[in-house]
């Protein structure tokens, strides 16, 4: 059915946001292409952990009868540099944090027309203040939201820049596990089979799906520890070394598992956890988000065993895609994943002072000095205003 948008409203506080939760859940589950990063469970916990310096801006589109047909979750960030508030930046809710939310965008029923999707984008453009920037990321390259915003900006001669986003390797799941194995290289197929055989032959190995809330919380402590240890052994700093990220993951995992939007699986040996993985589940897709394994038992390839078990489960339950999410690590492509690009768009402010401050903030130091020199007294005036504000606020 081709739904139309008859009116718009903006939500700017958490109480009003809570009021549209039923409509949010309905729209999310209506289209298998929506990602788990758009779920209420993910974004509400994300907001508690990362929303302190941001403001909600959620655009709701309704039909003539008042039924919610589309939701565009946004936030407004106001970065501070040198103690000063920079120009506001409108972003998609969930973007720009260590938690790395992928596949963001509009939440709508499949029947929402392209014209209605464009109307949502035009309402966003209308509401965007001249002093604010708009930076949307983690969208599909062909997202109608991007197309509509480009059209809107061009008609008003408002500059914008297209941005390339992170690559998310995605594996299309076949009808059977044997068909998946047949598509692997001969060498990797042999490794997978050998790893599964060794795990089955070695006494004390077991696979578990963890669903109880208390057990999930306990297992997440172990996942964080194993993840940190493995990456330290490779000389890499894990995102879970950051207390904010670790705290977020430990809270969001039980919420997602309880709601059925995540799987937490563990591989144990004689009761000792040697590999854990958190997968997000939404629509027709299972997405690998975080994991860790015991480096002391790496010769048994516990990560390979766990991936194989989760993929077999996904195939058996009818899921069509396995998304490895952002990052082009080689192991993802060994499983047969194909690179899926993402895109974004950035519009700087158009108000005179905000535009120049925004431009200066995004220049390298050498270019920043050249820009001041090139603009002569205007650049000097901006610099003096900035320095004066710093001293006034000290």
C-alpha positions in Angstrom: 0.0 0.0 0.0 1.3 3.4 -1.0 1.2 5.5 2.3 1.3 9.3 2.2 2.6 11.7 4.8 0.0 14.4 5.7 1.7 16.1 8.6 5.0 16.3 10.6 5.9 16.8 14.2 9.2 17.0 16.0 10.0 15.3 19.3 12.6 16.9 21.5 12.3 15.2 24.9 12.5 11.7 26.2 8.9 11.6 27.6 7.5 12.3 24.1 10.0 9.8 22.6 8.6 7.1 24.9 5.1 7.9 23.7 5.9 6.7 20.2 7.6 3.5 21.2 4.7 1.2 20.0 4.7 2.9 16.6 8.5 2.7 16.5 8.5 -1.0 17.1 5.7 -1.6 14.5 7.6 0.3 11.8 10.9 -1.3 12.6 9.5 -4.8 12.4 7.5 -4.1 9.2 10.6 -4.1 6.9 13.3 -6.8 7.1 15.8 -4.3 5.7 15.8 -2.2 8.9 18.9 -2.8 11.1 19.1 -3.7 14.8 20.9 -0.4 15.3 17.5 1.4 14.7 15.8 -0.7 17.3 14.3 1.0 20.4 16.4 -1.3 22.6 19.7 -0.2 21.0 19.0 3.5 20.7 17.4 4.0 24.1 20.4 2.5 25.9 22.8 4.3 23.5 21.1 7.6 24.4 21.5 7.0 28.2 25.2 6.4 27.7 26.1 8.9 25.0 23.4 11.5 24.9 24.4 13.8 27.8 26.0 16.4 25.5 23.3 16.0 22.8 19.7 17.0 22.2 17.0 14.8 20.7 15.4 15.8 17.3 13.1 13.1 16.1 11.0 13.8 13.0 7.7 11.9 12.9 5.6 11.7 9.7 1.9 10.9 10.1 -0.9 10.3 7.6 -4.1 12.2 7.5 -5.6 9.9 10.2 -2.8 10.5 12.6 -1.1 7.1 12.1 2.7 7.2 12.3 4.1 6.2 8.9 7.8 7.2 9.2 10.3 8.2 11.9 13.6 9.9 11.3 15.7 9.7 14.6 18.1 12.6 14.8 20.3 14.2 17.4 22.0 17.6 17.7 25.5 17.7 19.0 27.3 20.8 20.1 31.0 20.0 20.2 33.2 22.2 22.5 36.7 23.2 21.5 38.9 25.5 23.6 36.0 25.8 26.0 33.8 27.3 23.3 30.6 25.9 21.9 31.1 25.1 18.2 28.3 25.3 15.6 25.6 22.7 16.2 25.7 19.5 14.1 22.5 17.6 13.3 23.2 13.8 13.0 21.4 10.6 12.9 20.6 9.2 16.3 23.2 6.6 17.2 26.0 8.1 15.0 29.3 9.5 16.0 30.3 7.5 19.1 32.7 4.7 20.0 29.7 2.3 19.9 29.8 2.4 16.1 26.1 2.1 15.0 25.9 0.9 11.3 23.0 1.1 8.8 21.1 4.0 10.3 18.4 6.0 8.6 14.6 6.4 8.2 12.3 3.9 9.9 9.2 3.3 7.7 6.9 0.7 6.3 7.9 -0.9 3.0 4.8 0.7 1.4 5.9 4.3 2.1 6.2 6.0 -1.3 9.4 7.6 -2.6 7.5 10.9 -2.5 6.7 10.5 1.2 10.3 9.7 1.9 11.4 12.8 0.0 8.8 14.8 2.0 10.5 13.7 5.3 13.8 14.9 3.9 12.4 18.2 2.8 10.9 18.8 6.3 14.4 18.1 7.7 15.9 20.7 5.4 13.2 23.2 6.3 13.8 22.7 10.1 17.6 22.9 9.8 18.8 26.3 11.2 21.2 28.4 9.1 23.7 28.3 11.9 23.8 24.5 12.1 25.5 21.8 10.1 23.9 18.6 8.9 26.1 15.5 8.8 24.3 12.2 8.0 26.4 9.0 8.0 26.0 5.2 7.8 23.3 5.2 5.1 23.0 3.1 2.0 24.4 4.9 -1.0 21.0 4.7 -2.8 19.0 5.9 0.2 16.2 8.2 -0.9 16.9 10.5 2.0 20.3 11.3 0.5 18.8 11.9 -3.0 16.1 14.2 -1.6 18.5 16.2 0.5 20.8 16.7 -2.5 17.9 18.0 -4.5 16.8 20.3 -1.7 20.3 21.7 -1.2 20.9 22.2 -5.0 17.6 24.1 -5.4 18.6 26.5 -2.6 22.3 26.7 -3.7 23.3 25.3 -0.3 26.7 23.6 -0.5 27.0 20.0 0.5 29.6 17.2 0.3 29.0 13.5 -0.3 30.9 11.3 2.1 32.0 7.7 1.7 31.3 5.7 4.9 32.7 2.4 6.3 32.6 -0.8 4.4 30.4 -3.6 5.9 31.2 -7.0 4.5 28.0 -9.0 4.1 27.5 -12.7 3.4 24.4 -13.9 1.6 23.4 -17.1 3.4 22.6 -20.1 1.1 19.9 -22.7 1.8 22.2 -25.0 3.7 25.4 -25.2 5.6 26.9 -27.6 3.1 26.1 -25.0 0.3 28.0 -22.4 2.3 31.0 -24.7 2.8 31.0 -25.4 -1.0 31.4 -21.7 -1.8 34.5 -21.4 0.4 38.0 -21.7 -0.9 39.4 -25.3 -0.6 41.9 -24.2 2.0 39.5 -22.4 4.2 36.8 -25.1 3.8 39.4 -27.6 5.1 40.3 -25.3 8.0 36.6 -24.9 9.0 35.9 -28.7 8.9 39.1 -29.5 10.7 38.3 -26.9 13.5 34.8 -28.3 13.9 36.1 -31.9 14.0 38.7 -31.1 16.6 36.2 -29.3 18.8 33.8 -32.3 18.6 36.5 -34.8 19.3 38.2 -33.0 22.2 36.5 -33.9 25.5 34.9 -31.1 27.5 34.0 -28.7 24.5 30.4 -27.4 24.4 28.4 -24.7 22.7 25.8 -22.6 24.7 23.3 -20.0 23.8 23.0 -17.6 26.8 19.6 -16.1 27.4 19.1 -15.6 31.1 19.6 -12.0 32.1 22.1 -12.6 35.0 24.0 -15.1 32.9 24.2 -12.6 30.0 25.6 -10.0 32.3 28.2 -12.4 33.7 29.1 -13.6 30.2 29.6 -10.0 29.0 32.2 -9.4 31.7 34.1 -12.4 30.2 33.6 -11.2 26.6 35.1 -7.8 27.5 38.1 -9.4 29.2 38.8 -11.8 26.3 38.4 -9.1 23.7 40.9 -6.9 25.5 43.4 -9.7 26.0 43.2 -10.8 22.4 43.7 -7.4 20.9 46.5 -6.5 23.4 48.3 -9.7 22.2 48.3 -8.2 18.7 49.4 -4.7 19.8 45.9 -3.2 19.2 43.9 -1.2 21.6 40.3 -2.5 21.8 37.4 -0.1 21.9 36.3 -2.0 25.0 39.4 -0.5 26.8 37.3 2.7 27.0 35.1 2.6 30.1 32.2 4.2 28.3 32.1 1.6 25.6 32.4 -1.3 28.1 29.7 0.1 30.3 27.4 0.5 27.3 27.9 -3.0 26.0 27.3 -4.6 29.4 24.0 -2.8 29.7 22.7 -3.1 26.1 23.5 -6.8 25.7 20.9 -8.1 28.3 18.3 -5.7 26.9 18.8 -7.0 23.3 19.0 -10.6 24.3 15.8 -10.4 26.4 13.9 -8.7 23.5 15.1 -11.3 21.0 17.2 -8.8 19.1 20.5 -10.4 19.9 22.1 -13.8 20.4 24.9 -14.3 22.9 26.8 -17.5 22.2 29.6 -19.1 24.1 32.1 -21.9 23.4 33.4 -23.5 26.6 36.0 -26.1 27.4 35.5 -28.0 30.7 33.3 -25.2 31.9 35.8 -22.5 31.0 34.6 -19.8 28.5 37.0 -19.7 25.6 35.0 -17.8 23.0 32.0 -15.5 23.2 30.1 -13.6 20.5 27.3 -11.1 20.5 25.2 -11.0 17.3 22.4 -8.6 16.6 19.3 -10.0 15.0 16.8 -8.0 13.0 14.6 -8.8 10.0 16.4 -11.2 7.7 19.9 -10.4 9.0 22.2 -11.7 11.7 25.1 -9.2 12.4 28.3 -9.9 14.3 28.9 -7.0 16.7 31.4 -8.0 19.3 33.4 -11.0 20.5 36.4 -12.4 22.2 38.3 -15.6 22.5 41.0 -17.1 24.7 44.4 -16.6 22.9 45.8 -19.5 24.9 43.6 -21.9 22.9 43.9 -20.2 19.5 45.4 -23.4 18.0 41.8 -24.8 18.1 40.4 -21.8 16.2 37.6 -21.1 18.7 36.4 -18.1 16.8 36.0 -20.2 13.6 34.1 -22.8 15.5 31.8 -20.2 17.0 31.2 -18.4 13.7 30.4 -21.7 12.1 27.9 -22.6 14.8 26.1 -19.2 14.6 26.0 -19.4 10.8 24.5 -22.9 10.9 21.9 -21.6 13.4 21.1 -18.6 11.2 20.6 -20.8 8.1 18.4 -23.2 10.0 16.1 -20.4 11.2 15.8 -18.9 7.7 18.0 -15.8 7.9 19.2 -14.6 4.5 22.2 -12.4 5.4 25.2 -12.5 7.8 26.6 -9.0 8.3 30.1 -8.7 9.7 29.5 -4.9 10.1 32.2 -2.3 9.6 35.8 -3.2 9.0 37.5 -4.9 6.1 39.4 -7.6 8.1 40.5 -10.5 5.9 38.7 -13.2 7.9 35.3 -11.7 6.8 36.1 -12.2 3.2 37.3 -15.8 3.7 33.7 -16.6 4.7 32.6 -15.3 1.3 31.3 -11.9 2.4 31.0 -9.1 -0.2 31.8 -5.5 0.5 28.7 -3.3 1.1 29.6 0.4 1.1 27.8 3.1 3.1 27.5 6.8 2.4 26.7 10.1 3.9 26.2 13.8 3.3 27.5 16.9 5.1 26.1 20.4 4.8 28.0 23.2 6.5 26.2 26.0 8.2 25.2 29.0 5.9 25.1 31.7 8.6 28.3 33.8 8.1 30.0 33.4 11.5 28.9 29.7 12.0 30.1 28.8 8.5 33.6 30.3 9.1 34.0 28.7 12.5 32.8 25.4 11.2 35.3 25.6 8.3 38.2 26.6 10.6 37.5 23.7 12.9 37.7 21.2 10.0 41.0 22.4 8.7 44.5 21.1 9.6 46.6 23.6 11.7 48.7 24.7 8.7 45.6 25.1 6.5 43.9 26.9 9.4 46.7 29.5 9.4 46.7 29.9 5.6 42.9 30.5 5.7 43.3 33.2 8.3 46.0 34.9 6.2 44.0 34.6 3.0 40.9 36.3 4.5 43.0 39.1 6.0 41.0 41.2 8.4 38.0 38.9 8.4 40.1 36.0 9.5 41.8 38.2 12.1 38.4 39.4 13.4 37.2 35.8 13.8 40.5 34.8 15.6 40.3 37.8 17.9 36.6 37.0 18.7 37.6 33.4 19.5 40.5 34.4 21.7 38.4 37.0 23.5 35.7 34.5 24.2 38.3 32.1 25.7 39.6 34.8 28.1 36.1 35.9 28.9 35.1 32.4 29.9 38.2 31.7 31.9 
